[in-house]
Amino acid sequence: MYELDRVVVLAGGLSAEREVSLRSGHRVRDALAEAGIDAVVADADAELLTQLRADPPSAVFPVIHGASGEDGAIREVLGLLGTPYVGSVASACQMAFDKPTAKALVAAAGVTTPTSVTLPRETFHDLGAAAVIDLIIAKLGLPLYIKPSRGGSALGAGPVHDAAELPRALLSCFAYGDIALIEQFISGTEVTVGVIDLGQGPRALPAVEIVPGDGGYDYAARYTAGKTEFYVPARLPAEVAAQVARIAVATHSVLGLRDLSRTDLIVDETGTAYFLEVNVSPGMTETSTLPMALEASGQAFGSICVRLLELAAARGA
């Protein structure tokens, strides 16, 4: 396999998910060290391009979350440099990062996803918030789930059980983005399915079941040890586990993703799985689900990171 002389892990960035990205980056670096690969963590700042030009790496492992890290921008720049990197190409990231676009594409492929509307902040201002809210509730009913159309880590996202809660939920959403994705709230079992492609095609990892505390699966619940219970594999009937695995692989393929991804779903009481969103730069922290799923499948996290870097370096060569 392609020899890795120098590896750079990209972490940090300037999004609201910066701290989580840094934790992910340091965990990837440490896992690589355990696997015998010396890697450095670099931030996406004004010094990055100079560093990459001065000492070109064999490959880069991006773990920048949120805007720039997942919207394709940093990968577009790496492509301009001719620097090999782990993960999806810029155009695929752009489609996946925009949640309404991803929903539309997977729905067109036959995947079930909650009914939704997507509206910018200006619509509520220009047409009158009360009138637009009345239309939303008439169309989608209650409860609802509100989230920014672009972003992650549940920032600005949350459920709405009563019409009176909707204006405040929208304000919270618009603090993290100018466009809101408003979905029917599906009650059920929350699961997430990682997908890894080591050169033989995308394969689903064991589904991870997420059981948050009373506050829901918010930012703190995602990244604070002990606030959320995880079951790997998820406590699903065999046929439902197979269904969520098929959806995750289909999502990865339909969106043209590469190397790794993570698909989030809800399974309702009838066993129907609903696609919620997909992540092209999954969290790699100690509470992140993709490393959990790798461990449950008998694969060492560090070894998989090395293999992905080797594949990226070979593509660059």
C-alpha positions in Angstrom: 0.0 0.0 0.0 1.0 3.6 -0.6 3.6 4.8 2.0 2.6 7.7 4.2 5.6 10.0 4.7 3.7 13.0 6.1 0.1 13.2 7.3 -1.8 16.4 8.2 -5.1 16.3 10.2 -7.2 19.4 9.5 -9.2 20.5 12.5 -10.6 23.6 14.0 -11.9 26.1 11.6 -14.1 29.1 12.5 -17.6 27.5 12.7 -19.6 27.1 15.9 -18.3 23.5 16.0 -14.7 24.5 16.3 -14.0 23.0 19.7 -15.6 19.7 18.7 -13.5 19.6 15.5 -10.3 20.1 17.5 -11.3 17.2 19.8 -11.9 15.1 16.7 -8.6 16.1 15.2 -6.6 15.3 18.3 -8.3 11.9 18.6 -7.5 11.1 14.9 -3.9 12.2 15.5 -3.6 10.0 18.6 -5.2 7.0 16.9 -2.7 7.4 14.0 0.2 7.6 16.4 -1.0 4.3 18.0 -1.0 2.8 14.5 2.5 3.9 13.9 1.8 7.0 11.8 3.2 10.4 12.9 0.6 13.1 12.0 0.3 16.8 12.8 -2.9 18.7 13.5 -3.2 21.9 11.5 -5.9 24.6 11.6 -7.7 26.1 8.6 -6.1 29.5 9.0 -4.0 32.0 7.0 -0.9 29.8 7.5 -2.3 26.6 6.2 -1.6 27.0 2.4 1.9 28.2 3.1 2.5 25.1 5.3 1.0 22.7 2.7 3.1 24.2 -0.1 6.3 24.2 1.9 6.0 20.6 3.0 3.4 18.8 0.9 1.8 15.9 2.8 1.2 12.4 1.5 -2.4 13.0 2.4 -4.7 15.2 4.5 -7.4 13.9 6.9 -10.1 16.7 7.2 -12.1 16.6 10.4 -13.4 20.2 10.3 -17.0 20.3 11.2 -19.7 22.8 10.1 -19.3 25.4 7.4 -16.1 25.3 5.3 -15.2 21.8 6.7 -18.4 20.1 5.4 -19.7 22.5 2.7 -16.9 21.5 0.3 -14.9 24.8 0.5 -11.7 23.4 2.2 -11.8 20.4 -0.1 -12.1 22.6 -3.2 -8.9 24.4 -2.0 -7.1 21.1 -1.4 -8.1 20.1 -4.9 -6.6 23.4 -6.3 -3.4 22.6 -4.4 -3.4 19.0 -5.8 -3.2 17.7 -2.2 -4.7 14.3 -1.7 -7.4 14.1 1.1 -9.7 11.6 2.8 -13.4 12.0 2.2 -15.9 13.3 -0.4 -15.1 15.7 -3.2 -16.3 19.2 -3.0 -19.4 18.9 -5.2 -20.7 16.0 -3.2 -20.1 17.8 0.1 -22.1 20.8 -1.2 -25.1 18.6 -1.8 -24.9 16.7 1.4 -24.3 19.7 3.6 -27.4 21.4 2.4 -30.1 19.4 4.2 -33.0 20.2 1.9 -31.0 19.3 -1.2 -29.8 16.0 0.4 -33.4 15.2 1.5 -34.7 15.8 -2.0 -32.1 13.7 -3.7 -32.5 10.7 -1.4 -36.3 11.0 -1.5 -36.1 10.9 -5.3 -34.2 7.6 -4.9 -37.1 6.1 -2.9 -35.9 6.8 0.6 -38.5 7.9 3.1 -37.9 11.3 4.8 -40.1 13.5 7.0 -42.4 16.0 5.1 -40.9 19.4 5.4 -40.7 23.0 4.1 -37.6 25.2 3.7 -37.9 28.9 4.3 -35.4 31.8 4.6 -35.6 34.3 7.4 -36.8 37.0 4.9 -40.0 35.1 4.2 -41.2 35.5 7.8 -40.2 39.2 7.8 -41.6 40.1 4.4 -44.9 38.1 4.5 -45.6 38.4 8.2 -44.3 35.7 10.7 -47.8 34.9 12.1 -49.4 34.3 8.7 -46.5 32.1 7.5 -46.4 30.1 10.8 -50.2 29.5 10.5 -49.6 28.1 7.0 -46.8 25.8 8.2 -48.9 24.3 11.0 -51.8 23.9 8.7 -49.6 22.0 6.2 -47.3 20.0 8.5 -49.3 19.9 11.8 -47.6 19.5 15.2 -45.2 18.5 16.6 -42.4 19.9 14.3 -38.6 19.8 14.3 -36.7 23.0 13.3 -33.1 23.2 12.3 -30.8 25.3 10.1 -30.6 24.1 6.6 -26.8 24.0 6.9 -24.9 23.1 10.0 -24.5 20.3 12.6 -24.2 19.3 16.2 -27.9 20.2 16.8 -26.9 23.9 17.0 -30.0 26.0 16.5 -32.1 22.8 16.2 -34.9 21.5 18.4 -38.5 20.1 18.6 -41.7 22.3 18.7 -44.7 20.7 20.4 -46.9 23.8 20.6 -47.6 26.6 18.1 -46.6 29.2 20.7 -43.1 27.7 20.7 -42.5 28.1 17.0 -41.4 31.8 16.9 -38.8 31.3 19.5 -37.6 28.1 17.8 -37.2 29.9 14.6 -35.2 32.7 16.3 -32.9 30.1 17.7 -32.5 28.5 14.3 -31.8 31.8 12.6 -29.0 32.5 15.0 -27.0 29.7 13.2 -28.2 30.2 9.6 -30.5 32.3 7.4 -32.6 29.3 6.2 -34.8 27.0 8.3 -35.7 23.4 7.5 -39.0 22.7 9.2 -40.0 19.0 9.3 -42.7 16.9 10.7 -41.5 15.5 14.0 -41.2 11.7 13.9 -41.3 10.0 17.2 -39.3 6.8 17.5 -35.8 5.3 18.0 -33.0 7.6 16.9 -30.2 5.7 15.1 -27.1 6.7 13.1 -25.3 4.5 10.6 -21.7 5.0 9.5 -20.5 4.0 6.1 -16.9 3.1 5.2 -15.5 2.4 1.8 -12.0 0.9 1.9 -11.9 0.3 -1.9 -14.4 -2.5 -2.2 -17.5 -0.3 -2.2 -19.4 1.4 0.6 -20.4 -0.8 3.5 -22.6 0.0 6.5 -21.2 -0.2 10.0 -23.5 -1.5 12.8 -26.2 1.0 13.6 -25.8 3.0 16.8 -28.9 3.7 18.9 -29.0 7.0 20.7 -30.9 7.4 23.9 -30.5 10.9 25.2 -31.5 12.2 28.6 -34.4 14.5 29.3 -32.9 17.4 27.4 -32.8 15.6 24.1 -29.8 15.0 21.9 -28.6 18.5 21.9 -25.0 19.9 21.7 -24.2 19.1 25.3 -25.7 15.6 25.1 -23.6 14.8 22.0 -20.2 15.7 23.4 -20.5 15.3 27.2 -19.7 11.8 28.4 -22.5 10.2 30.4 -25.3 12.5 29.1 -26.4 10.0 26.4 -26.7 6.3 26.3 -25.5 4.5 23.2 -26.3 0.9 22.1 -24.1 -0.7 19.5 -25.5 -2.5 17.7 -28.8 -0.7 17.9 -31.7 -2.6 19.5 -33.6 -3.1 16.3 -35.2 -6.1 14.7 -33.0 -7.8 12.1 -35.1 -6.6 9.2 -35.1 -3.0 10.5 -31.3 -3.1 11.1 -30.9 -4.2 7.5 -33.3 -1.4 6.3 -31.3 1.4 8.0 -28.0 -0.1 6.6 -29.5 -0.1 3.1 -30.6 3.6 3.5 -27.2 4.6 4.7 -25.4 3.0 1.8 -28.0 4.3 -0.7 -27.5 7.8 0.7 -23.7 7.5 0.4 -24.1 6.4 -3.2 -26.9 8.7 -4.4 -25.0 11.8 -3.1 -21.7 10.6 -4.7 -19.9 10.5 -1.3 -16.5 8.9 -0.9 -14.5 7.1 1.9 -16.8 7.7 4.8 -20.1 9.2 5.9 -22.7 9.0 8.6 -26.5 9.0 8.1 -28.9 9.9 10.8 -32.4 8.3 10.9 -35.5 7.9 13.0 -37.3 4.5 13.2 -41.0 4.9 14.1 -43.1 2.4 16.0 -44.1 0.6 12.8 -40.5 0.0 11.9 -40.3 2.6 9.1 -37.0 4.3 8.9 -36.9 8.0 8.0 -33.8 9.7 6.6 -32.9 12.9 8.5 -29.5 14.0 7.3 -26.1 12.9 6.3 -22.7 14.0 7.5 -19.5 13.9 5.3 -17.2 14.7 8.2 -18.4 12.6 11.1 -17.3 13.5 14.6 -14.3 11.5 15.9 -14.5 12.4 19.6 -14.7 9.9 22.5 -18.5 10.3 22.4 -18.9 10.2 18.6 -20.8 7.3 17.0 -18.6 6.4 14.0 -15.6 5.3 16.1 -18.1 3.3 18.4 -19.5 1.5 15.3 -16.0 0.7 14.1 -15.1 -0.8 17.4 -18.3 -2.8 17.5 -17.5 -4.2 14.0 -14.1 -5.4 15.2 -12.1 -2.8 13.3 -9.5 -0.7 15.0 -10.2 3.1 14.6 -6.5 3.9 14.0 -6.1 1.2 11.4 -9.1 2.4 9.5 -7.8 6.0 9.5 -4.5 4.8 8.2 -6.2 2.8 5.4 -8.3 5.8 4.4 -5.2 7.9 4.2 -3.4 5.3 2.1 -6.3 5.2 -0.3 -6.2 9.0 -0.5 -2.5 9.1 -1.1 -2.8 6.5 -3.8 -5.4 8.6 -5.6 -3.1 11.6 -5.5 -0.2 9.6 -6.9 
